[in-house]
Structure formats: structure tokens, C-alpha cells
Amino acid sequence: MAENIANYTEDSIKSLDWKQHIRLRPGMYIGKLGDGAAMDDGIYVLVKEVMDNSIDEHMMGFGKQIVVKVSDQRVVVRDYGRGIPLGKVVDCVSKINTGGKYDSGAFQKSVGLNGVGTKAVNALSTYFKVQSFRDGETKLAEFNQGEITNDAKITKSDERNGTKITFEPDNSVFKNYHFIPEYLDNLIWNYAFLNAGLSINFNGKKYHSANGLLDLLKRKTDEESLRYPIIHLKGEDIEVAISHNNQYGEEYYSFVNGQYTTQGGTHLAAFRESVVKTLRDFYKKDFDAADIRASIVGAIAVRVQEPVFESQTKTKLGSQSVGPEGPTMRTFLNDFVKKSLDDFLHKNPDTAEALQKRILQSERERKEIAGIKKLANDRAKKANLHNKKLRDCRIHFDDKKGDEDKKNNTMLFITEGDSASGSITKSRDVQTQAVFSLRGKPFNCYGHTKKVVYENEEFNLLQHALNIEDGLETLRYRKIVVATDADVDGMHIRLLLLTYFLQFFPDLVRNGHLYILETPLFRVRNKKETIYCYDEKEKQAAINKLGGKPEITRFKGLGEISPNEFGGFIGEDIKLEPIILNKDTKIADLLKFYMGKNTPDRQQFIIEKLRVEKDLEQEAIA
């Protein structure tokens, strides 16, 4: 080390060009990488960055249609805006800090990044093609990892004006990636909801919205569960939709300049605050803020000049005002909500009465569990959670300043049994992976109120481990991973945990935090090679590859997999199956099917699952 310090010369100073810097530090540009299992993984950010430029064209009044095609490895986005000026096509996708967003007159309230977005897509793709059509001419260029491979000349074209971008994410950066259709579907729908008059054709399906956030909230909620019809309010540069249902928690969808701010920010904080203030004034009663916001479902979209985000991927707004010369975000939201919501409630007394009843119900429920809640919290503190149930990750103790990259990778494995917990604990990454050990099967909480969360020790300690008692803002882990055996008992434990989360913390599921750990069912090996297989098809392929009579092991439980082996299944190549709630999912109906009375449908479902398990066991014996 001393020799290296002594040789600190001019040659020690390195300069990276734009593409090298993006590839070396991709997280700075697109957030976390991932394989596509999470809704905010990098491959979706790449799609979004290209889409944002097309949306900006629509916002400026150019182009009412966007065509998007996504296959296993390739993404194509074609808009019908003005098209990139032909002489700047290469520069716009390969020269950092080059773009049209610096001219505030042209893009005062734009979506895309200033000169960075498509460059990041270009640098992180093994194939990238940009083609602009403009006034009867076209220009195209092709790249590989940001290096230009084809700088074609300008030629004649009879296609309509616009831009077409094609790219294939780099598999060496996004390892074993795959696009999940539900995530892309939500992404495209959000663009449609926020851009009236825009039609998006995604893989042959048309996406179009006439009523903006009203349509969004109708799609995101079960209208039958709403306590009153959705309140839809619009003003200059602001639109909100709001209602209450019977679920626990708060559910919000917030947007800035068309960007889905999944982590909220100043606009969402101001919205939540202004709703409380307005309703207190309207009902002339100092309701507890938690009672007003309990079971709320809301959406808010604002357009601001020169927005400031807390990260490059724009998931959380940091702007304190709506523009350089505009009012503060709090004043802007409060003035709008105070006038618009107050006017609406005065004109719609039935809605005002239903809303008040929902608030009063939440107030009663809160008071009913207040004493139990205090006792449960005291018990949790005395239980010495971190020694008894939770083997935490070090980031919560060592990293006081906060490393965002590490925090994006934090996960909590929820498992049952000493052997399974032991295997994961010994093989995990202690920096970012934690383990919560269940004692037997969890209580079936279907049909119970939140009172049971505090009365049941397991649920109470799990809630404290996650730190979600007062909402997701304090959630300690980015991913909650249910890790149970691949048998009927394991499936039952999985369903009991899903019931707990869906019933009492549905926003945790909606926001993409809940996963199922996939572990191999079979190990096929000979003296030279070992292959782990996750299903029967993979097992047969492994047998054919290795030839002869390889040794085949059927793993019946997580505890049977040695810690050394297990480390390979929860490391870089971890396979996680996300729990996704789509637009047709009604939580009440879902829970009733799985955890309610034994209906014929559920009996048949269980029989089929048992048959699969039995067949696998027979095959393993054979």
C-alpha cells in the first residue's frame, strides 16, 4: 500500500468518458439494477426514459399516438412527434448534457431528464438504434454499449414525423433479466391516465383515458368497497382524486410532470396535510389526522417548473415550490384543496356524510385498540426482538449516514423452523439480508380486526421488525421475502402470511415489497458438474445434458440444503417471485377464497396442489 501511495503521479489520474462512467456507476443514473422482479428495477427505468421523451412531445402538442413493443429482450418505442432534428440525432443519444430540455420555453414542465436519459439507455444496451423522421427525410444511428457502430447518412422517407428508438438491455449489467407484463402494463396505463387525448398501443393493446385520475383510481380500487363515489378535482397544473374504502392503511398514487413518484415527496406530504386541514375545518372538529387518513385512497398529479428530485430516477420530489417564482408546494396544495374539496362537499352532502361516518369509524377502532396497542408495544420491547426473533442486517447498525445502494438491496427473509432459519442465517449477506424466524404456523387472521396484530405475539413482533406500524415511510427493508418449504405445509404458511399482509398492510403488497423465495426442487449432478433445477422440465434438461445416470436429489425442505449450497440461491442469482395485485384483484374476494370457509373451488385447488406435490415425491423416489 505504501508503494502505491508513493507512486501517486499524473498517470494515477483517470478520466472516464460518458459511457464508461454510466457503465461503471449505473446506479447513479437508473437506480438499482435487478433482474426485473421489482417494479422499480433498472430495465423498467430504461423503458421509462425513452417513453418520457415521447410524452414530452405529446405535452408540447405534437403527436397523439405512441407505439410500444416489448419482447423478451427488445424494446421498441415509436412516437409521432416532431422528430429529433436530423443533424443532432447522434449527439442527442451519445453526448452527455445534450438535449432540448434546457430551453424552458420549449419544455417548461417536462418529464425527461436533461440530456441524460437516453444516453444511459444507450450505454447500458448491447444494441441501441435511434431513427428520426422529419419532413420527408430520415436519419438513423446504431450503437453497442454506447459505441457507435452505424452512423447512416440522411435519406428520403415517406414515414410520418417522429422518433423511433430500439434497444436491448445489456445482460451483463441486468443479469438474467426479464420483463414482467403487469409492471409494464401499469407503467403504460399511468402514462395514459396522465395525458388526456394520448393513445398508446402496447403490444397490440390500446391504452387511452378520457377522465385522468378518476379513471386511475377506478382501475386501482374495487369500486364496490368504496364508502362514497370518487371525488375528482382539477385545476391549473393540478389534479386530484380521493375516496375511502374499508382497507387498512393509506394508498396514494402521486405524479409530478407525468412522472410516477413512487416514494412521494413534498407534493404528497402537502396533499396529505391539506386534506386533514380542510376536513377538520369543514366538519368543525379537530379529528386526529390518523383517523382522517385511515383507509384513504388518493391520487395527485402536479406540474411544476424545473422540478428537483431527490434521486436521478425521480421517484421522490424534493422541490419546495412549484417554480422559481411560484408559491411554496404547501401553499399551492393547501389553497387548491381547501377551496375545491370544501366546495365539493358543500354541493354533495351525501358524500360529506359518508366521509364523516368513515372518519368516525376509524376513530372508534383506534380508541378500541389503544390500550392493547400500548401493552403490545411494551411487550415487544421487553421481548428483546433482535435476539429472540430477528437476526438483523448490519446496514441498520453500521451505516448511520445511509447508503442508498445498500438500502435498495435490503431484504428480510421470513422463515419457519430452526433448520431453515439456520441455513439462511449462515449463508446470507449479513450487510443487507436479515432473517425473521417464525415459531410454528402463524395464526389465521382472516376476518379479524387489526386488534389481533397486537394480541398475537408473532404478528406484533413481525410488525415491529418491519417497523410498519405507522405506515411504509419507516419500512426497514426494501424486500420482504417469504421463505417456506416447497411442500403443502410450506404453502399453508405462505398463505397465512399473505393473509396477514393483504388484510392489514395491503399497501406494502401494492408497492411491490412482498416476494416469494424460489428454491430449487432438484439437484442433478455427476462427478464433473452440478445443476440445480426449479421444476420438472429443468430436471429433465439437466439429466439429458449430463447423460448417463446422474445423482438426483429432491429437496423436501430448506433445512435439507446445506448453508454452502444455500448461499448460491440467495446471492446475486436469487430468484424471487413478486406478489402482484392487478386491476382485477379484489383483496376481500381473494382472502375469502383462500382463507374463508372450505368452498368446493378451494377444495379442488388444494387437491390439485396436493397432487403436484405427491407426483414430485414419487418422481424423486423413482
N, C-alpha and C positions, 0 to 999 in steps of 0.2 A: 504493500500500500504506500509506503514511504517513497518507493521508486516512482510510482505513478504520480504522486504529488510533485516530486522533483521534476518530472518530465512534462509539467503543465506549460505548454507552449502555444503558439498560434495554431499549430496543427490540431490542438485539442478542441478548438472551437469549430463546431459543425453548424452548417445552415441547411435546413430541410426545405425542399420546395413544397408547394401547396399539397400535392397529392401524397407525398411522403409523410407530411405532418398529419393529414387526415387518417392515413392508414396506420400510423404509429399510435395515434390517440383518437380513435373513432368515437369513444365515449364523450369527448368534448363536443362533438358535432351532432351525434344522433342518440345520445343517452346510452342505455345498456344495450348489449348486443343480443344475446339469447337466440333460441332456435325457432321462435315463432309461437311458443306455448303461451306466452304472456301477451296481453293486448297492446302493451307499450314496448315490445321488443323492436330492435332496430329495423328489421325488414319492413315493418309497417310504417316506421318513420320515413323510410326511403320512398314508399308509395305516397305518403302524405306530402313530402317535399315537392314531388313532381306535380301532384294534384293541386297544391296551393298556388302554383304559378298559373295554372289554368283557371282556377277560381278567381284569381286577381283580374284576369282578362274579362271574365263574366261580370265582376263587380264594376268594372270600368265601362260596361255597356257593350262589350264585344264578345259574341259567342253565347248561344243559349243551349249548347249541347256539348257534352264531353263523353267520349267513348273510352272505356277502360276494359282491358282484357288481362286476366291473371291466370297463368297456368302453374304447373309445379315449380318451374324455375324462372319463368319470364314474365315481365310486366310491360304492358303497352298502354300509354295514355295519349289520346289524340284529342286536342281541343280545336275549336273553330273561332279562335280569337284573331288578333291582328297578325300573329306570326312574329317570331324574333326577326329583327332587321337582319337581312341576309349576310351583310358584311361583319356582323358581330355574333354569328351563331357559335363559332368555336370559342370565342372569348367568354361568352355567357355561361358556358358549362366547364370551362377549364382555367379561368383566371379569377383568383380569389378577389373578393371585393369589387366584382364587376356585375352590374345589373341595372335594371331600370327603376329600382325601388328607392333610389336616393333622391329622385325628383319628387318632392312631396306633393307637387301639383298633380302629378300623374298617379301616384299611389299613396294618397294621404292616409288611408286606413287599410293598408294591405295586409295580406296573410303571410306571404312567403318571407323567408329570411333575406336580409340584404346582401345579395351576392354570395351566399354560402351554400344554400340548399342543394341545387343541382350539382354543384361541384363535389359535395360529399357523396351524392348518389353515384356520380361518375367514378370517383376514386375508389369506392367500395363495391364496384361491379366488375365482373370479369368480361362483360360485354355491355357497352353503353352506346346508344345511337340517338342522335338528335337530328331532326329534319324539320325545316321551316318552309312553309308555303306562303308566298306573299306576292300578290299582284301578278299572277301568271308565271312566276319563277319559283324554283326550289333550291335549297342548299342543305346538304347533309354532311355529317361527320360521324365517325365511329371511333371508339376508344376501348382500351383494355386496361383496367386498373388505373385509369386517368391518363394513360399514354395514348396519344392519337395514332390510330392505325389507318385511317382513311379520311383525308381532307378533300372531299369531292368538289368539283367546280360547280358553279351556279348553272342550272339548266332550266329549260322551259317546263312548265307543268300546267295541267288543266284542273288540278285539285283546288278545293276551296281554301281560302286563307286559314292559317292556324299553325300549330306546332304539334309534332308527334315525337314522343320520347319512348324508347325501348331500353330496358335494362335487365340484367341478370345478376342478382346479388352474389358476391364472392363467397363461395362455400368455405374458404379458408378463414374468413372473418366471421361469418354466420354459420357455425358448424352444424351440419345435419338439419338445416332449416327447412321449414315447411309452412305454408300459409294456411291458417285456419279460416275457412269460409265465413264463419259467424263474425269474426273480428273485422274482416274486410266489409262484410255486409253492414255492420254498424258504422264503420268509417264512411262509407258511401252515403248511407242514409243521413248521417249528420250533415254532410255537405248539402244534400237536397233540402233538409229542413231549414237550413240557414240561408238558402239562396232561392228565394221565390222566383219562379219562372225558369229555373235551370232544370234541364233534363240530363240525367246521367245514365248511360247504357253500360251496365256492368255485366260482362259475360252473358250478354243477350237479354238481361232483365232490365226493365226501365225503372228508374228511381226519380220520383217527382213529388213535390209537396206544394200545396196551394195555401196551407194555413200555418206554416212555420212551426214555432214551438208548441202550438196547440197539437199539431199532428205528432210531434216528437213525444209529448207526454202521453198521448193516446197510445202510441206504439209501445212505450216503455212501461205502461201500467196496465193493470187489469181494471178496466173501467167499472166493472161490477162492484169492485171493492172500494171505490172512491166514495167519500162521505158527501160530496157535493160536486156538481159539474166543474170542470177545469176552468179557472179564471185566466183569461188570456188578455194581456195588456201590451199595447205597443205605443212607442213614442219615437222621437227623433234619436237615432243611434242607440235605441234600447228596446228590448222585447222581453217579456217575462210570461211564464205560465206557472200556475200554482194550484194545488189541491191537497187534501189529506186523505189517507186511507187507514186501514186497520193494522198495518205492519209496524214493527218496532223500528226505531232509528229514523234518520233523516236521509232523504235521497235527492241529490241535486245533479243537474247537468248544466255546466257553465261554459260559456264560449266568449272569446274575445276576437273580434275581426274574423270570425268564422273558425277560429282555432279552438278545438275542444281542450279546455284547461282541466285535465283530469284531477289535478291537485288543487283546483280552486285558485285562490289568491285574493287580492284586495277587493275585486268586484263581487265575489261570492260572499266574503265577510261582510261587506257593506249591505248586500242584499238581505242576508240573514238578520242583520241588525235592524234594518229599516222595516222589515216585516213585523218584527217584535214590537217596535216602537209604534207603528201605525195601528196594529191591532189593540195594543194597550189603550191608545188614545180613542179608538173607535168604540170599544166596549166600556171605556171609562173605568178600567180595573187594572191594577198592577199585577197581571198574571206573571208567573215565573216563566222566564224565557224558554226553559226546557219543556214546559207544558205547551207552549205555543208551537214550538218546532217539532214536537214529538209526532211521528208518523207523517211528516210533511213530504210531499213530492213536488219538486220545483225545477224550473229551467230558466236560465237567464242568459241573454246574449247582448253584449255591448260592442260598440265600435268606437275606438279611441285613436287619437293621433299618436304616432310614434310610441307604441306600447313598449314597456320594459318588462321582460320576463326574468324569472329567477334562474332559468337554465336555458341552454341553447335549444332544447327541444320544445320550449314554450308550453310547458304543462302547468305552470303556476304564474299568475300575473303579479308583478311587483309594483306596477305604476300606482302612484298616489293620486294622480289626477287624470282627467280624460283627454288632456292635451296640454301643450306648452302654455297656453293662455286660458285653459278651461278651468272649471271648478274642480274641487277635490272629488275623488271617487265616492266618498261617503256622502258629500253634499248632493252630488248628481243622483245617486241611487235613492237617497232619502227623500229628496224633492219629488222625484218621479213616483215612487211607491206611495208616499203619503197622499199625493193628490189622486193618482189613478186608482189605487186599491180602495181608498176611502170612498171615492165617488162610486165605484162599482158596488161596494157593499151597501151603500145607501139606496142604490137603484135596484138591488137584488136582495130584499130582506130574507127570503127563504135560504139563500146561500149563507147570508150572515148568521142566521140562526143555527144552521147545520155546522158551520165552522166553530161557533161558540160551544156547541154541545161536544164537539171533538176535543176542544181545549179543556173543558170541564172534566171530561172522561179521563184525559191524561193526568189532570191534577189529582183526581181521586186515586188513580192507580199509583201515582208517585207517592202519595201520602200513605197508602196501604202498605207499601214495602219499605218505607223509610227506616223503621226500626229494625227490620230483618236485614236490610242492606248494611246498616252500621255494624250490627253484630257479625255479619259475614265478613266485612272488611277487616274487622278486628281479628277474627279467626284466621284469615288469610295471612295477616302479618305475623301472628303467633305460630303459624304452621311452618315458618321458615321455608317458603316456597322453593327457593333456589337450591336447597339441599334435599328437600323431600320429593319434589316432582319435576323440577326444571333443571336441566343441565344447559345453562345459557351459553351464548357465543361471546367471545371476548370483545367484540366491537362495542358492546354496551358498557364495558368497563374500561377498556384501554383507549378508546378513541373519543375523547371528550369533545374535540373540535368538530368531528363528524366528517367521514369520508363518504361522499355520495355514491361512488362506485361500489364500495363495500356494502353500504346500506341497501343499494338496489339488489344485492345478491343475498341478503339475509333471509333465512328460512327457518321455520320451526317444524320439525317432524313430530307428529302426534302418533304414538305407537302404543301397543298393549303387550304386556308381558316382559319379564326380566331379560329373556334371551334376545328378543328382537331389539329392545331398548339398548341392551349391551352391545350388540353388533353395530348399531348405528352410532352409538356414542364413541366406540373405539375407532371407527373408520371415518367419522365426519371431519369436516374442516372446522376446527374449533374457533376460527376467526369469525365465520359468518353463519355456521349451522348450529342450531340448538335442538334439544330433544325434550319433549314432554311425555312422561310415562303415565299411561292410564292404569288404573287398578281394576281389572276386570272390565265387563261391558258397561258402557255408560247408561245412565237412566234414560228411558224413552220419554222425552219431554213433550211429545205430541199432544196438543190440546191443553197444555198447562200455560199459565201466565209467566211473566218474567220473574215472578216470585221464586220459582223453582231454581233459577240460576243462582240465587243467593242461599237457598236452603240446601242445595246439593253441593257437597264439598268439591267433587271433581269439576263440576261446571264453574263453580266460583273461583277455584284456583286457576283453571284454564283461562277464564276471563281476565284474571289478574296477570297471568303470564303474557297474554297478548296486549294487555293494557288498553282494552277497548270499551271499558265501562261507559265512558262519556263520548264515544264516537271514534271514527277512524283516524282523526288527526294525530292521535298519540300511538297508533299501531306500531309495535316494536319490530315486526318482521314483514318483509315485502311479500313473502310467500308462506302460506300455511299449508303444510303437506301432510295429508292423511296417509300413514304408512302401516297398512294392515296386511295380514297373510292373504294369499290368493286362494282362500277356501271359503266355505259358507259362513263360518264364524267371523272371519275377517270381513266378509261382505256385510254381515249384520252390524258389526261395529262401525263400519264405514257409513251405513245408513243412519245409525243413531247419531253419529257426529254431524252428518249432513243435516239431519233434522234440527239439531241444536243451532247450527249456524243459520240455516234458512229461516227458522222461526224467530230467533232473537237478534240476529245480526245479518239480515239479508243484504245490506249494503256492502258488507265485506265480500260476499259472493259476487254481487253485481259488478264490483270494481276489480274483479279478476285476481283476488288474493288467495283463492282456495284451489288446491290441486290434489290429485291422487298420485301417489308414487307407483310407477310401474317397475316391477322387479321381474327378472327372468323366471320362467317356469321350468326351463330345462337347461342343463349343461351337457353339451356334447363334446367329447374330446378323445384324442388319441395321444400318442407319445409326443407328437410334434406340435399340435395345435389344440386350443380350447375355444369353443364357440358358445356363447350364451344366447338362448332363444326365448322370445317372449310369447310365442304361440306355436301351435302345431305346424303351421306352414313353415316357419323359420326352422323348426326342429328337423323337418324332412329335408329342407335345403341343406342344412348342416351335415346331416347323415350322408347325403349324396356327395357333398363336397369332400368330406373326409374319407369316404369309401370304407370298405371292409366292415368290421363290426366295432364301431367306436363305443366307448363307455357313455351311457346316457343316465343322467341323474335328474330326477324330478324333485324340485324344491317344494316341499309342502308348507314351509313356514319361513319367515325371515330369520328366525333363530338358527335355522339349518345352514345358512350361508355364512361362511367364515368372515370375520372382520376384514381380512385382507381382500377377499373377493368383493365384499360389500362396498369397499371404498371405490371400486370401479363403477358402481351403479349409482352413486350419489355425488360423483365428481363432475368433471366437465361434460361427460356424456350422459348425465342424468336424464331419465325420461319421465316427464310429468304430463299428466292428463288434466287439463284445466276443467273446472266445473263452470259451465257456461249457461246462463239463463237467457234464452232467446225470447223473441217477442211473443211467442205462443205459450211460454211457460207461465202458468198460474201457480204460485207457490202454495196456496191453500189446497188446490186440487192435487198437486204433486205430493204434498205431505200426507194428504188423506189416502192416496193410493198406496204409498209405501208403508205408512205407519198407522193407518186407521184400522178399522175392523177388517177381518180377513175376507175380502171380496173374492169372487171367482177369478177376476182378472189377475189379482195379486197372487192367488194360489197357483195359477198357471205360470206366471212369471217366475215364482220360486221353484216350481217343478222343473222348468226349463233350465234354470241356473244350476240346480242340483244335478241334472242330467249331464250338463257340461262338465261339472266337477268330477262326477263319477267316471265319465269317459276318460278324462285326463288321468285319473288314478289307474284305471285299467290299462291304459296305454303305457304308463310308466312301469307298471309291473311286467307287462309283456316285453 
